Amino acid sequence: MRPENKRMKAFLKANGVAAQPKWLRAGSLKQTWRLENSGTPWTLDLAAKLNSLGFTDYDGRPLGQFSGNGGYFSVFVRGHEELLTATP
């Protein structure tokens, strides 16, 4: 796992969110995080938790009921780009 993804995973875990992160460098959703956990349903509580942590959807809007992919926790979000680089 790339270092930035490890840092994001640790950040999410410390804040009570179990997810597999991936920073997307290229493509139509470049410069977003993909956060997913196929065993977790997408709920408004989860959306509110991610919103409170400072994430937005890929268009910069708050996450909501229909942000998840087919009702599962699989979202593309922006925020916390500071985790892309190691802090001394």
Long-range contacts (C-beta under 8 A, 24 or more apart in sequence): 3-86, 4-83, 4-84, 4-85, 7-83, 7-86, 8-33, 8-80, 8-83, 11-80, 11-83, 15-49, 15-53, 16-49, 17-46, 17-49, 17-50, 17-53, 19-73, 23-84, 24-76, 29-58, 29-76, 31-78, 31-81, 32-58, 32-76, 32-77, 32-78, 33-76, 33-77, 33-78, 33-79, 33-80, 34-74, 34-75, 34-76, 35-73, 35-74, 35-75, 35-76, 35-77, 36-69, 36-72, 36-73, 36-74, 36-75, 37-72, 37-73, 37-74, 38-72, 38-73, 38-74, 40-72, 40-73, 41-68, 41-71, 41-72, 41-73, 42-67, 42-68, 42-69, 42-71, 42-72, 42-73, 42-74, 42-75, 46-73, 50-75, 50-77, 53-79, 53-80, 54-79, 54-80, 55-79, 55-80
